[in-house]
Amino acid sequence: MDQVKKLKIVILSDNFTSTIIPPLIGEWGFSAYIEADGTKILYDVGNPGLPLLHNAKLLGYVCFSDKIKRFQPLLNTLVNDN
């Protein structure tokens, strides 16, 4: 296993985001954008929807938030089916 040479983690949303860094929106859960040596990962255990999209756009991850929007109908279906 190779060592990671460059690592970037951006917290997009958590329980305290809105109280620490307004005008970001907080929510129950945790979402982070992770980039390791050029590999991009969305780690999300929050509710699907507005906080993640809003914060990603506000923090400059517009392309990232646009990609998430494409999956929003699928996410809504999965959430409503359970």
N, C-alpha and C positions, 0 to 999 in steps of 0.2 A: 504494500500500500504506500503510495507516494504522499509526501507531506504537501499540504496546501501552502502555496507561496503568497497568495493574495486573497484576503477574506474581507468581505463587506457585509454587515448585517444592519438593516434599517427596520426599526420597529414601526409598523404601520398602524397598529391598533392594539390596545389592551385595556384593562380595567381603569387605568389612571391617565390615559393619553389626554383626555379633554381637560383634566384639572391641571396637568403639568405644562402642556403646550397648546393653549387655545390658539387658533380656532380649529384644531384637530378634533375629531369626534372619537370618543371612547366607546367601548362596548364590552360586555362580558366575553372573555376569551382572549386570544392572542393571535396576531398576524405579523409576520416578518418577511421582508424581502431579503434573500440570502444570495450572495454571489461569491463563488469560490473558484478562482482561476478561470473565470469566464463562464462558468456554469451558473445559470440563474434558476433559483428555486423560490416558490411561494410556499411558505409554511403557514397554514391557516387552520386554527381550531376555534374560530369565532363564528358568529352568525353570518351567513352570506348576505351581502347587501351594501347599504350606503356607507357605513364607516370605513370599510376597506377601500372602496372606490374613491370616496371623497378624499381620504388621507393620502392615497397613492398619487392622485392628481395634484393635490396641494404640495406634496413633497417633490414633485417633478418627475414622477413615474407615469407620465401620461400614456405612453405606449403600453405600459404594463397594465394600467387600469382599463384601457380600451380592450385588451385581450381578455381581461376578466369579464367585461360586459358581454362578450360573445357567449360566455358560458352561463350567464345569469338565468336564462330560461331553463336550462338543464338543472341548475342548482335549485331553482324554485320548485321544479317538478320533484326532485329528490327529497327536498324538505317536506313538501306537501304530501308525498306518498307515505312518509314514515309517521 
